[in-house]
Amino acid sequence: MRAAGAALAAVLTLSAANVEWVAGGGDSPARAAARQVKLVEPFAVACDPRGGDWFVCEPRGERIVRVTRGGATALPAGSGEAGCSGDGGPAAAAFRDPHGIVITRTRQRYVADTLNHVIRRIDLASRLVSTLAGDGQPGFAGDGGPAVAARFHGTFALALNRAEDQLYFAELFNRRIRLAKRSPAAQPGCRNGRVSSG
């Protein structure tokens, strides 16, 4: 029997309705086997539609944990310490309570950096981090303007439309759903976009 409070991740095989324990519950740091790693309050999960790996968002762990198809784990993003730094550099950037994650077909990973009040982007190929939306200050402003100049309060859950040119996200403390749209001239994954409320 597992110890009470152990953090586990399970996968549901929809066709057979079977559940399997796939990650977490152990005491080892990241880079251990998936079922031996210690997950710190795992909150959100997203799959890479091309590579087959999947990613766990840990608000209290201040990091993103990658689980490979072979069952290994790695730390592709986050320093493990709360902060707001690292844009323009490698994915060891600091996050503050990240709660949401989605991955595009072009292997861009968007993270709701909740208490930094921004949406961060991590390129899975280059591992570079940037801010997609939000100026980093809590508030409510910026509808109709550039995404990086908008103001949010507690970015939370994320969802992409089918074309992956519109990113919906919940604002926990503003009690709103906001929408970041890629500008027509912008390339996938770039910072150019505008924000509106839903």
C-alpha positions as CSV (number, residue, x, y, z in Angstrom):
1,M,0.0,0.0,0.0
2,R,1.4,3.4,-0.9
3,A,2.1,6.0,1.8
4,A,-0.7,8.4,2.3
5,G,-0.2,11.6,0.3
6,A,2.2,10.1,-2.2
7,A,1.9,12.0,-5.5
8,L,1.1,9.6,-8.4
9,A,0.4,9.9,-12.1
10,A,-1.9,7.5,-13.8
11,V,-2.9,7.0,-17.4
12,L,-6.3,5.8,-18.5
13,T,-6.4,3.5,-21.6
14,L,-9.7,4.7,-23.0
15,S,-10.4,1.8,-25.3
16,A,-10.0,-0.8,-22.5
17,A,-10.9,1.4,-19.6
18,N,-7.7,0.3,-17.7
19,V,-5.7,2.5,-15.3
20,E,-2.0,2.2,-15.0
21,W,0.4,3.9,-12.5
22,V,3.1,5.5,-14.7
23,A,5.0,8.1,-12.7
24,G,5.5,9.5,-9.2
25,G,5.2,8.0,-5.7
26,G,8.9,7.5,-5.2
27,D,11.6,9.4,-3.3
28,S,14.2,9.9,-6.1
29,P,14.9,13.3,-7.7
30,A,14.1,14.0,-11.4
31,R,16.1,11.9,-13.9
32,A,15.2,8.7,-12.1
33,A,12.8,6.1,-13.5
34,A,9.3,7.5,-13.8
35,R,7.8,5.4,-11.0
36,Q,10.7,6.1,-8.7
37,V,10.7,9.9,-9.0
38,K,9.2,12.1,-6.4
39,L,6.6,14.5,-7.9
40,V,5.9,17.7,-6.0
41,E,2.1,18.4,-6.2
42,P,1.7,17.4,-9.9
43,F,-1.1,19.5,-11.3
44,A,-1.3,19.5,-15.1
45,V,-0.1,17.0,-17.8
46,A,0.4,17.5,-21.5
47,C,1.7,15.2,-24.3
48,D,4.1,16.1,-27.1
49,P,2.0,15.2,-30.1
50,R,5.1,14.5,-32.2
51,G,7.8,13.2,-29.8
52,G,5.6,11.1,-27.6
53,D,7.0,12.3,-24.3
54,W,4.7,13.9,-21.8
55,F,5.2,16.7,-19.3
56,V,4.0,17.3,-15.7
57,C,3.5,20.8,-14.3
58,E,4.4,21.1,-10.6
59,P,3.2,24.3,-8.9
60,R,5.0,23.7,-5.6
61,G,8.0,22.1,-7.3
62,E,8.4,25.2,-9.5
63,R,9.3,23.0,-12.4
64,I,8.2,21.0,-15.4
65,V,9.1,17.3,-15.4
66,R,9.4,15.3,-18.6
67,V,8.6,11.6,-18.8
68,T,9.9,9.8,-21.9
69,R,8.2,7.0,-23.7
70,G,10.8,4.7,-22.2
71,G,9.8,5.7,-18.6
72,A,12.8,8.0,-17.8
73,T,12.4,11.4,-16.3
74,A,14.2,14.7,-16.9
75,L,13.9,18.4,-15.9
76,P,13.5,20.3,-19.1
77,A,12.2,23.5,-17.4
78,G,12.3,25.2,-14.1
79,S,15.0,25.7,-11.5
80,G,13.0,24.2,-8.6
81,E,13.0,27.6,-6.9
82,A,10.3,30.2,-7.2
83,G,11.2,33.3,-9.2
84,C,10.8,35.1,-12.5
85,S,13.9,34.9,-14.7
86,G,15.4,33.2,-17.6
87,D,13.7,34.7,-20.7
88,G,16.0,34.5,-23.7
89,G,18.0,31.7,-22.1
90,P,17.8,28.0,-21.5
91,A,14.8,26.3,-19.9
92,A,16.4,26.3,-16.4
93,A,14.4,29.6,-16.0
94,A,12.6,30.3,-12.8
95,F,8.8,30.0,-12.5
96,R,6.4,30.9,-9.7
97,D,3.5,28.4,-9.2
98,P,3.1,27.1,-12.8
99,H,-0.3,25.5,-13.1
100,G,-1.1,24.9,-16.8
101,I,0.7,23.5,-19.9
102,V,-0.1,22.8,-23.5
103,I,2.1,21.7,-26.4
104,T,1.6,22.5,-30.1
105,R,2.3,20.3,-33.1
106,T,5.3,22.6,-33.8
107,R,6.7,21.6,-30.4
108,Q,6.1,24.9,-28.6
109,R,5.3,24.5,-25.0
110,Y,3.1,27.1,-23.3
111,V,3.1,27.3,-19.5
112,A,0.7,29.3,-17.3
113,D,3.2,30.9,-14.9
114,T,0.5,31.6,-12.4
115,L,1.9,33.9,-9.7
116,N,4.2,35.6,-12.2
117,H,0.9,36.5,-14.1
118,V,2.3,35.6,-17.5
119,I,2.2,32.9,-20.2
120,R,5.7,31.6,-20.9
121,R,6.8,29.8,-24.0
122,I,9.5,27.1,-24.2
123,D,10.7,25.9,-27.5
124,L,11.2,22.1,-27.2
125,A,13.9,22.1,-29.9
126,S,16.1,25.0,-28.7
127,R,14.9,24.9,-25.0
128,L,14.8,28.7,-25.0
129,V,12.2,30.5,-22.8
130,S,10.3,33.6,-23.6
131,T,7.2,35.4,-22.4
132,L,4.3,35.1,-24.8
133,A,1.7,37.2,-22.9
134,G,1.6,39.4,-19.8
135,D,3.7,42.1,-18.4
136,G,4.3,40.3,-15.1
137,Q,2.3,42.6,-12.9
138,P,-1.1,41.5,-11.3
139,G,-4.1,43.4,-12.7
140,F,-6.6,43.5,-15.5
141,A,-5.6,45.5,-18.6
142,G,-4.6,45.2,-22.2
143,D,-7.6,43.9,-24.2
144,G,-7.1,44.6,-27.9
145,G,-3.4,45.4,-27.4
146,P,-0.2,43.5,-27.7
147,A,-0.1,40.3,-25.7
148,V,3.2,41.1,-23.9
149,A,1.8,44.4,-22.7
150,A,-1.4,42.9,-21.3
151,R,-2.0,42.5,-17.5
152,F,-3.3,39.3,-15.9
153,H,-3.9,38.1,-12.3
154,G,-3.2,34.4,-11.8
155,T,-2.8,32.7,-15.2
156,F,-4.1,29.2,-14.8
157,A,-5.5,26.6,-17.1
158,L,-4.7,26.7,-20.9
159,A,-6.3,25.4,-24.1
160,L,-5.5,25.8,-27.8
161,N,-7.9,25.8,-30.7
162,R,-7.5,23.3,-33.5
163,A,-5.5,25.7,-35.7
164,E,-3.2,26.5,-32.7
165,D,-3.4,30.2,-33.4
166,Q,-5.6,31.0,-30.4
167,L,-4.6,30.3,-26.8
168,Y,-7.4,30.4,-24.2
169,F,-6.5,30.7,-20.6
170,A,-8.2,31.2,-17.2
171,E,-7.4,34.0,-14.9
172,L,-7.9,32.7,-11.4
173,F,-8.2,36.0,-9.5
174,N,-9.8,38.1,-12.2
175,R,-12.4,35.3,-12.7
176,R,-12.2,35.7,-16.4
177,I,-11.2,33.7,-19.5
178,R,-8.7,35.6,-21.7
179,L,-7.7,34.8,-25.3
180,A,-4.3,35.4,-26.9
181,K,-4.5,35.5,-30.7
182,R,-1.6,35.3,-33.0
183,S,-1.4,38.3,-35.3
184,P,-1.9,37.4,-39.1
185,A,1.6,38.3,-40.0
186,A,3.2,36.4,-37.1
187,Q,4.8,33.0,-37.4
188,P,3.8,30.1,-35.1
189,G,5.4,30.4,-31.7
190,C,6.4,34.1,-31.9
191,R,5.5,36.8,-29.4
192,N,3.4,38.9,-31.7
193,G,-0.3,38.6,-30.7
194,R,-3.2,40.3,-29.1
195,V,-5.4,39.7,-26.1
196,S,-9.1,39.8,-25.5
197,S,-11.5,38.7,-22.8
198,G,-14.1,36.0,-22.9
